[in-house]
């Protein structure tokens, strides 16, 4: 016998998902019900231990014989449960707490190594096995393996026994047998792609760290839970007094309460509440801030600690080896050390002592925000055993170092070699000036830091050299008009379904960047809509647009044509060539052509004008145009010089000359005001002008009559007097909101802009760069969204070798997939065979992508796709490209470096690791610098890579 294949079914009153297998197996009522096994490739047997069955002697011998390899899917579960089983019934056969992981292998890890799901059922389905896991398994496990609720119908019992349902029990035994068969089939299927021995060595070390666990300060944890309950009760009572709500914790009740006060929100999530606080009145702010404190979820970590702590006070099983199967990085389990809140309090020790002593009054007196205090103390609940300390050592800028080394970015590597601040070095390379932290140009360091760390609705017409096209139909062969010239781009990006708003004919997400009159830099679309600013018209595709206060060309079209040239959708364009304007008394106009319909949407007229000579059509019909909003209509009259509005407060103003924005276009009310000129026939009005009224003021009076709304925003103007307005208060600009599929364009020319719905908008960067900066907290760090794209552009200009690495990898992957050949670039070997794409890293480990394909995606671009677990946690086809592959590669190499450091320090008592950080429990005399030096050793497979590890000592875990 060389191999033993195992699957067991167990019972315990402890919740496995909340407490983990170590705590689960410690329960007094824990027992193994069924033991399914196979020796080598022999038949599968099932031992019914619940029916007093006995394990054969050769099986017991195999469990403790390190010469025999034990296989299981999620082998950690079988190993820990069998350890407890042996201690209880065969204590003479096991001398240690847990069975030695040296001879154990996990077919789940094998599946993950090859890019398959971390689930026996899903892995078997992905491989198309004949033997599939039974779908009845979940119900059977629920019936036999966990406690049941006592009821009159079941006689008040708390557990279902085999004798309670013989047929189910027989099916359960067959289910146990089938699991062993599926696990063995997976091994046979994967046998051509074995896991390297050094990866199994890393797995063994991971199991030892999980077995070791980390000590929990139970006194602190229990006191924190009690104090949190007191704090929440106090906050709830205060909120109940302020709001009058029966249950202020209820999201539905709180949203209704806010809506009654003019504040509508779809969610009360952390970010949404933070945004609402910025604009809400003081009384509402107080409620929202209390709501923030009440919703503080990080204190739940204390409950997770209490659930996971074993009898000896140590939490075990907190790390999943190969949890991220595209990079091989570890993922967290149970307490999730990877996402603990940071601590910034200078007096952690004092606060910790107060919590341990349960001194709630002192905490209230000294700390304004008790939930936040408890949150910052979470890390301190991890403590070393008596007579020991923690040494916390982590790599300095590990991913930035690996990326620069792999790409050959010399200026970055030189900065590391000199011990310079990498963020200052990056900012200096980006801006061409010296940058010193807290010194000269120190404000640029933040931009260097975020650079290192680093939509438009469906159907919207994009102006291309082939005519107007819906954005989702644009291909890379189309040139786009950027307001200055026709430019190339890198294709369309699908951004999912998001909320959009409509304003001045453009439908996009509120955070999309657009260009407005009077500003060179783009602004948020919602900001433009709120302020009533006019969006920049993108010109006629032959005449360049100049951004800025005087953005139009000196040869601007005559002002009387402004209502026609303006692409505001409130001018309803007919399906015939164009709305026929009034007869101009001026000379013939140059530079205006027909507004043509498009093939994609004949009802959507093109909003461009070509500078060719033409004679304007004479009007034969009424000259009243309808102005449309998504759900509101406004009627106006058109005269030959202006728009005339019938309101006594609209005072005339002298016409001016020039080409400034305020002399070219006038604001239009976006709500339902029946504005009209009752004194003049359409087309015959006198030269009326009107005082510009901020659109957000008129927006407050949706239902009221005109005579109740007064222009102006001074202290003597009260636009809330009307019945409708007083209920809306400071409501946002009226714009229809809805959810739809949205898209964006990648890299539209050097200026990163294109024309959609006649408006000039900003595009996104390749590789989701702006989105990545946002995800990493760029906006929270004080950067403006308009700064993000320039930062990305400057970083790329300063790091050309990294950009080259992206596209070298992109080309190498595509060539390998197309030609089923081996390609090499930057020390990486890429090959495609037997429906698998492999990227061999410098360490010798391989990244795996299942069933790679080359094809044309929905946007007409050539792309690489593969099968994998997508964002929705489903097995699906995923699209990738150079920068994304490089991201996987860099994270994978950083992971390999961490594993190399863990093996170097394997004689130390490593109790936990977080990203690029190791937590070591060691005697008080252990030298910190020695640990950091050992951790910072460069692996032999990465010559030239400069590593550095820094650390600190502490008597409880914290972030230094």
N, C-alpha and C positions, 0 to 999 in steps of 0.2 A: 504493500500500500504506500502510495506517494502523496495522494491528495484526498482530502475529505471535504465534500460539499454539504453545507448545512443551511437549514432554515428552521426557525423555531416560532411557536405561537405561545404567548404568555398572558398572565393575568396579574394586575396590580391595581390597588385603589388609588395610586398616585397618578396624576395626569401627566402622561408622557410628553405631550407637546409643551406644557408649561415648565416642567421640572427636569426634563432630560432623562436619559437612560440610567445614569449613575444614581440619582435620587429615586427613580422609579423602581430599580432593583433592590433598594434598601427597605422597601415597605415590608412589614411583617407578613402580609398576606401574599407577597409576590410568589409566583410559582410558574414553572414551565409546563404548559399543557400538552404540546405536541412537539416532537423532535423528528424533523424530516432530514434524511441524510442519504448520501451515496458515496461509496468508496471508489476512487478513481472514476472510470467511466461505467461503473456497474449500475444495476437497477436502483431506483429510489425506494427507500423503506421509511415508514413512519412509525415511531414509537409513541403510543398513547400513554403518556405519563400521568394524565389526569385519571386514568383507569388503573393506576398502580403498576404501569408498565416499567420495565427495567432496561437501562442502557446496556448493550453488550459490552463485555470487558474490552474487546479490541477497540471499541469506540471510545471508552474512557481513557484507554492508553493513548489513543491518537490525539485526544484533546490536550494532553500535557507533553506530547512528544514534539520537540521543536524541529525534528527532521521531517515531519509530515506537514505539508502545507494545508492550512484550513481556508476554504473559500466560502464567502457569503456575500450577498448583496446588502450593503451597509453593514459590513462585518463588525463595526464597533458595537452595534446592538447585541449581536450574538455573543461576542467575546465577553462583554460586561455581564450579561445575564447568565452565561454559563459559568463565569467566575463565581457569582453568588450561589449558583446551584451547587457547584463543587464544594464551596466552603460549608454549605449547609449539610449536604449528604455524604460528601467524600472529602473531608478536611485533610486527610492524610495525603491526598493527591495534589494539593496546591499549597505552596509555601508563601506566596506573595498575595497582595490584595487582589490583583487582577492578573489574568493569564498574559503571558509575555506576547506582545504584538509582533515579535520577530518572525514567527511562522504563520502569521495571518495575512491573507490577501483579500482585497475588496473588489468585487466585480463592478460595483458602482463607481469606484475610482477609475477603473479601466474604461468604463463607458464615458466618464467625464473627460478622461485624457484624449479620447477620440471625438470629442464634441457632441456626445449624446446626452440625453436628459438624465437627471439624477433621480430617476424613478424607474422601478422594475417594469411597471406596466408600459410607461411611455417609451422606455428604452427598447423593450421587446417589439412594440409597434413600429418604432422608427427603423428597426432592423428587419422588419417584415418576417418575424419568426413564425414557424408553424405552430409552436406551442405558445399560447398567450395566457397571461395571468387572468384568472377568473374574475369576472366583474362582480360576482356575488360576495367577494372577499370583504368589502367594507362593512356590509350588513352583518356578516358572520362575526367579524372582529368586534363590532359594536355589541353584539348579543352575548358573546362568550368571554371577551377579554377585558371589559370595563364594567364597573358597577352599574346596576340598573336602579331606576327610581322605584321605591316601594309604592305599590298601589293596591287597592282592594282586588282588582282583577288578577294580580299576580300573587296574592296572598301576603303582601307586605315584604316580600324577599328583596334583597339588595344585590343579588348576584344570580345569573343564570348558569345552571350546571348542565353537563352533557345529558344527564338523565331527564332534563326538562324538555329536550327536543332531540330525540335520537336521530331523526332524518337530517336535521341541520348539522348535528355533530359529525355524521358520516360524510356529509358534504364538506365540512370544515377540514377533515382529514385529507380528503381528496384535494382541496385547495392548498393545503400545506405541501403535499406531494408535488403538485403542479408548480409551485414556486421554485422548488429545487430544480425541476426540469427546465424551467425558463432560464434560471440562473446558469445552468450548465450549457444551454443552447447559446446564450449570449457569449460565454467564453469561447465556444467553438467558432462562433461567427467572427469574433475579434482576434482569433489566434494568429492571424497573419500580421497583426500590428501589436506586438507585445509592448508592455510598459517597461521602460528601461529600469535596470536594477537600482540605479541611484535615486530614481523617483520612489521606488518602494522603500529605500532607506529613509527618504524624507518623510514618507507616510508613517514609518515606524517611530520616528522622532516626534511627529505630530501626535500620535497616539499616546506616547509617554507624557507629553505636555498636558494632553486632555486628562489622562489618568491622575496626574499630579494635582491639577487644580490650583486655585488661588484662594487664600483665606478671606473670609467675609467677617467684618466686624458686626456680629449679630446685634449687639446692644445698640449701636448707632442705627442700624437698619430698622429695628423695631421702634426705636424712639422717633425716627424720621417719619415712619408710617403713621404713628399716633399724632405727631405734631401736624402732619399734613392733613389729617382728618379734622383736627381742630381748626386749622386755618381755612379749610374749604367750607366748614360750617359757618364760620364767621363771615367769610366773603359772600356766601349764599344769602345769609340773613341781611347783609347790607344791600346786596343787589335787590332782594325782595322788597326792602323798604324804598329803594330809589325807583323801582320800576312798577311795583304793585303786581308783579307776575307771581303766579302760584309756584312755578318752577323756573327760575331764571337760568337753570342749567339746560333747559330745553332749547334746542336750536330753533325749532319752529316758533315757539313763543317769543324768543328774543328777536327773531327776524320780523315777526309781525309787529312787535313793539317799536322797532326801529322804522318800519315802513310807515306806521302811523305818524311818525315825526319827520317824514320826508326823506328817510335814508333807506334805500333799497339795496340789498346785496344777495347774491345767490349762495354765498357761503359765509361761514363765520370761522374760517380757517385762520391760522396764525398770520399769514401775509395779508389776507383780506382785512382783518381787524386792524392791523398796523396801518394800512392805507386809509381806512375809515377814520382813524384817530386824527390823522393829519388835517382833515377838513371839517370834522364834526364840531358843533357848538360845545362849549365847555361842559355843560351838563351831560351831554351825550358822551363826551370824551371820558368822563369819570366812570360811566357805566361800562364803556368798552374796555377801559384799562382794568377794571375789576374783572371783567369777563376774560381778559387775557390771563390774569393771575389764576383764575379759577380753572382755566383750560390747560394750565401747565401740565404737559403729559410726561415730562422727563422724570418726575418723581415716581412714576410707575416702575422705574428701574429698581427701586428699593423692593417692591413686591416681587419682581423677577428674581432678585437676589435671595429673598426669603424662600421662594419656591425652589430655587436651584441648589441651595446650600445643603450639603450632606450632613450626616450626623457629627462628623468631625469639624464642621464649620467651613469646609472648603467647597467652592463651586467648581464643578467639573463639566467637561464636554462642551466648552464654549467656542470651539473652532472647528470648522468644516474644511477638511483638506480638499483642495481642488473645487472649492465652492463656486468659483467663476470659471467655467470650463473653456472659455475662449482665451483666457490668459493663464489659468492655473492658479490664480491668487486664492488665498484663504478667504472664507467668509465667516461671519459671526453667527452664533447660535445663543439662544436663551437670553442672557443679559445684554448681548451685542456690544462688546467693548469698542467696536469700530465706530460707533456713533454716540459716544458719551459727550455730554455738554462740557464745554471748556470752563475752567475756573479762573476768575480774574480777581477774586477777593484777596486783599493783602493779609487778612487775618483769618485764614482758613482754620488754623489750630484753635483759636478762641471760639469761633462759630461752631466748630466740630464739638468742642467740649460742652457748649451750651445745649446742643442737640442731644448728645449722649446723656446728659443729666435731665433731659426733658423739661428744661426751664423755658416754658413758652412765653412767660411774661417778659423775661430778659431779652428773648429774641425779638419780641414785638417792639421793645424799647430801643434796641440797638440796630435793628434792620427793618427797613420800610417794607421790603418785599420778601415775605417768608418763603413762598414757593420758589422764588429765584435763589434764595439762600440754600434751600434744600437741594435744588438742582445743581448748584456749584459744588456741593459737598458729596455728590454721588461717587466721584472717583476716590474720595478719601475713605469709602467703605471697604476698599481693598487694602488689606494690611498684611505684613509679613508675620511669620510665626515668631514666637518669643525668642529673643536673643539674636534676631536677624534684622536686616534692613532691605529695602528695595534699591537696586541700581536700575535706572531707566536710561537706556542708551538708544539713540536713533540715528539714522543716516541723514546727512545734510543734503537737501535738494537732490535726492536720489534720481528722480525721473529726469530732471533737467540735466544732470551729469550724464546719464545713460544716453539721452537723446543727442547731446552734443558730441559724445564719444562715437556713437554709431554713425552720425552724419558727418563727422570730421569738421565740426564748427569750431575753428581754432580760437576765435576771440573769447568764446565762452569757456573753453578748456583752459586757456591762459589765465582767465579770471579765477577759475577754481585753483589752478596751480599756485597762484599768488596769494590765495586765501582772501580774495576780494569778495565783497557782498555781491552775489550774482544778480540781485535785482537792480542794484546801482549800475553794475556793468552792462546789463541789458538795456536799461534806460539810456545810458551814455551812448551805446551803439545805435539806439533808435533815434536819438535826438541830436547826436553829434556834439554834445557838450559834456563836461565832467559832471558827475552826479555823486554826491556824498550824503550818506544817511545823516539826517539832522544838520546838514551843512549846505554847501553850495548846490543849488538846483535840487535840493532834497525833496521838493514836492513832486519831482518826476519819478522818484523811486516807486511810488505806488503804481504808476502806470507800467513801469518795468516789471513789477511784481505780478500784476494781473496778466501781463502779456506772457510771462513765463508760465504761469499757471493756466494757462489757458485751454402780417402777411396779406397776401392779396386774395380776395374771395374768388371762388370758382366762377368762371364765366366772364370775368372782367376783361375788357378788350385791351390788348397790348399792341402798341404800334410797331409793326415790323416792316422790313423792306418788301414783304409780300402782302402788305395790307394789314388790317386789324385782325387779330386772332385772340380767341379766349386764352387766358394765361396757361391753362392746362394743356393747350394744344401747341404751344410754342416749342420749337425744336432748336437744336444747336446750329442748324443751317440758317436760321433766321437771324438777321441783323436787327438790333434794337436802336431806337432813337433816344439819345441821352440828353436831348435839349441842345446839343452842339453838333453832333455828328452821328452817323450810323456806326454802331459798335458791336463787337462779338461778345459772347457770354458763355458761361459754363453750364447752361441748362437750367431746367426748372426743378425746384425742390418742393415736394409735398410735405406740408406741415401738420396734417391731420385736420380734425374738426375743431374750430374755435369760434368764439363770439366775435362778430364783426359789427361795425357801425357804418352808416352811409352818410356822407356829407359831400356836398358839391359834386355829386355824380360819381364819387369814388366809394367803393365798398371794400373795407379792409379791416384788419384787427386794430384795436385802439393804440397798440404800441408800435405800429409800423411807422417808419420814418418817411416824412413827406417834406416837400419844399413849399414855403409860403412867401408871400410878398414881403419884401423888406428885409429878408434874412438870407444869408449865404449858406448857413448850416441847416441841415434838416431838423425837424422837430417831430414829436409824437403826433400821430394823426388825431388822437383824442384831444390833445392840447390845442391843435389848430381848430378843431371843431368847437371846443369850448370858448375859444377867444373870438370866434367868428372871422378869423383871418381867411383871406382868399388863397386858395392853392395855386401854385404857379402853373400857368398853361405852358405846355411843352413846345410851343411854337408850331411851325408848319412843316417840319421835317426838312426844310431847306434853309430856313432862317434861324440862326443860333439864338438861344435864349441867354440873356445875361442875368445872373443872379445878383441880388443885392437890392438896395433901395430903388435904384433906377434900373430895374432888371430888363426892361424892354429895349429893343433897338431904337436908335434915333428915328428910323423910318417906320415908326409904329403906324398901324392902320388908323384911319380917322375915327374919332371918338364916337360918332353916331352909329358906327357899326359894332360897337362894343357888345350890345345885347345879343347880337348874332354870333360874333366870334367867341364870346364867352362860352365855354363848354359846360357851363352849369346845366345839369340835367333838367332843371325846372323849366328850361325852354324845350318844349316837346317838339322833337324833330319828326317830320313826316317821313313816310317810307318812300315818297318820291324824292327827287334830288335834294331839296332843302326847303325850309320855311322861306317864303318869299317876303323879303323886307319891303318897307315902304319905299316910295320913289325918293331918291336923294336929290336934293337941289344942287348938290355939288357936281364936280366933274366925275367922269367914270373912274371907278376904283380899280387900282391894280393890287394884285396879291390875294384875291379871294376866289376860290373855286367852289364847285358844288361839294356838299357834304355827302359822301357816298355811303350807301348801305354796304354791309359785309355779307359774304356768303354764309359765314358761321351763324350769324344772327341778323336776318334782314331787318328786324325792327330796331337794331342798334346802329345808328348812323355814325359814320366816321367823324371824328372830331379834329380833323386836321384841315388846314387850308394851304393850298399850293400857290406860290408866288408867280402866278401867270396872269396875263392880262385877260380880263373878261368884262363883259357888260352885265350889270346887275339886272335881275328880272324886275319888272314893274309889278307892284302889288295889285291883285284883282280881288282880293278878299278882305275880310275884316282883319285888322292888325293886332287884335288882342291875342297874345301868346299865353299859354297856360304854364304855370311854374309848378313843377312836381317835386315833391319829397316822397320818401318811401310810403308814408301813410298820411301826409298832410299836403294840402294844396294852398297856394297863394295866388291870387289873381292880381296882375298889375296891368297898367296901360303902358304902351311904348310910344314915346314921342320921338322927334328927330334929334333930340339933344340929350334926353334924360329919361328916367323912369318917373312918372308922376304918381304920387300916392295921396289918397284923399284923407288927410288927417289935419285937423286944425293946428296941431302942435308941430307939424312938419314945416319948419320955416325955410324959406328960400335962402340960398347962399349964392354968392356971385361965382359965375363960372371962372375957372382959372385955366391957365395954359401950362403946358409941361407934360412930362411923361412919368410923373411919380405915381405910385400905386393908388393913392387916395384920389387922384384925378382921373383914373382910368376906370375903376370899378367901384361900385357901391354895394354895401352890405344888403342882403335880402333876408327878410325875416323867415326863419325856417318853420314857423308854426302856422296856425289856421287863420290868420288875420285876413278878413275880407277887405283887403286894401284895394281901392279903386278910385278912379277919377270920374266922379259923376257930372262934372261940369263940362267935360269935353268928350267928343267922339273919339274913338280910337284912331290914332294916326294924325289927329288934328289938335293935339294939346299944345298949350303954350310951353314955354321953357320953365318947367317947374323943376326945382331941386328939393331935396329933403335933407334934414339933419340926420347924420348917421347915428343909429341907435345900437348899442351893444346887443348882439343877438341873444346873449344869455339873459338880458332883461326882458325882452319880448317873449322869450321862451317860457318865462314864468307864468304867463297869462294865456294859457292855451285855450281855455273855454270862455274867457270873459270878453266883453265887447271892447271896441277900440277906445271908447270914451273913458273907460276905466283904467286904461294903460297909459302912462305918461312917460315920455322919453326922458333920458338923463339918469344919472346915478349919484346925484348930489345928496346932501343930508336932508334937503327939503322934499325929495322925491320919494314917495312911498308906493312902489309898484306892487305891494302885497295887500293893498286895501281891498282888491276885488276878492270875491268869494273863492274863485278857483285858485288864484295866486297865493292866498294865505295858507293854503294847504300844501303848497309845494315848496315854499321857502327857497332854499338855495339849490334847487334841482338843477341837474346838468342840462346842457344843451339838448334840445329835442332831436334825436337821431335814432332811427329804427335800429334796434339791436336784435340779432339772431345768430344762430350757429350754423356754420356751413363749412365745407371743405375749403382750405386755403392753401395758397402756393406762394413761392417767391422765386426770384431769379438769382442765380449765382454769378457774381463778378461781371456785371454788365459794364464793360469798358473800364478805363482807368479811373473814371469819376464815380463808378458804382451807382449808376442811376439809369432809369428807363422810364418810358411813357406808358401809363395805363389809364384808361378812361379819360385821355386827354390831359392827365396831370403828371407832373414830374415827381417820381418817388425814388427812394433809396432802395438798394438791393441788399441781400445778405451776402456774407462771405463764404468762400469754399470751406468745406469741412465743418460747417456749422460754427464757425469761429466766434461770432458774436453771441450765439446761443450758449456756447461753452463758457464764455466770459461771464454771462449772466448767471449761469448755473453755479459758477464758482464764486458768486457774490460780488461781481464787479460793481453793480449799482449800489449794493450795501456798503461798499468801501468808499463811496463818495464820488465815483465816476459817473459822468452823464452818458446816456445812451449814444448821443451823437459823437462821443469821444471814442467809442469802442472800435468802430471800423477803422478810423485812422490809426489807432493803437495797433490793431492787427496788421494793417498795411505796413506800418513802420517796422514792426517786429519782423515781418517777412523780408523786408528789404535788408534789415540788419542781419538776418540769418538765412542767406541764400542756400547754404548747404543742407539745411533742414528741409526747406521747400523742395530741393532736388531729391532728397531722400524719399519724400512722399511719392513723387511721381516716378522715381526709379522703381520703387516697390510696386506701384500701380501697374507699370508696364511689365514688370517681371511676373506678377501674378497673372495678368491677362495672357501673357505668352505661354506660361505653364499650363493654364487651363485650356487654351485654344489648341496647342500642339501636343499636349500630354507629354511634355518634356521637362527637363531639369533646367532651372535658371538660377543664377546667382547674382547677388548685389549686396554691397555693404556688409559682407561677412555672413549673409543669410543665404540659405539654400532652399529653393522653392520647387516643389515637384507636385505633379498631379497624376495619380494612378488609382485604378480600381475604385473610381467614384469618391476619391478622397483628395483634398488639397492639404499638403503639409508644408509648413514653414519651419525649417530647422534653425533653432537659435544658437548663438555662440556656445551655450552650455551643453549642447547636444540634445536638449529637450525639444519636442516638436509641438507646434500648434496645429490643431486639426480642424478642418472645415468639411462638412459632409455634403456630398453630391454638388460640387461646384459647377456652375454653368456660366457661359458667356451668351449674352443676348442683348436685345434692344429693349430697354425699359419703356414704361408708358410715356416717357418724355422724348423718346427717339434717341436716347444716348446708349452707347455701349456700356455694359455694366457687368460686374461679377456678382452672382448670388450664390447662396448656399443654404442648406437646411440647418436650423438651429432653434433654440428657445428664444422667442422674441420678447418684446416688452410686455406683451399680454400673457407671458408665461405659457405660451402655446408653441408646439412644434410647427414651425412655418418657414417659408423661404425668406431669407434676409438679404438685403442688398448691401454691398460694401464697396469701398474704393480706397485708393492709396493712403490718405491721411488716417482713415479708420483702421486699416491694417497696421499702420505704423503705431497707432495708439495701443492696439493689442500687443504688438511686439515690445514696445517700451515697458508697458506694465508687466509683461511676462519676464523680461530680463531683470527688472527691479525685483520681482518675486524670486527669481533664481538667486539673486545676490543675497536676499534676506535668508533664504534657505541655506546658502553657503555659510553665512554668518552663524546661523543656528547650529549647523553641524560643527563649525569651529568651536563654538561655546557649548557643545553638548554635555561637557562635564560639569557645567554650571547648572544651577537649579532654575531653569527657565520656567516661569509659571504662566506667562501670557505674552502675546505679541499683538501689536496694533499697527496695521499698515507697514511702515518701515521702522517700527520701534519694538525693542525687546524689553520685557520686565523680568528682572532676575532677582530671586530671593536668595540672599547670601549672608554669610557671617559679617559681623560689624567691621572686622579688620580687612575685608576685601578691598583691593585697590580699584578705584573707579577708572583711572586712566588706563590701567592694564586691560580692563574690560572693553573700553572704547577702542583701544589700539587693536585688539583681537577682532572686534566687530568690523573695523575699517579696513581689514585686509582685502586686497583685490584678488578675486578668483583667478586661477591660472589661465582660464579660458577667455579672460578679458584684458589682455595686455594693453597698457596705455590708459586704462580707465582710472581716473582719480577719485577715490572714495574717501569719505571722512565721516566719523561717527562722534557725536557729542553726547554727554550724559550728565546725570545728576543723581544724588542720593536722597532718600526720603524715608520717613518712618510710616508713611501712608502714601498711597498712590495719588499723584496730582500731575497737572500739566505745568511744567516749569516756565 
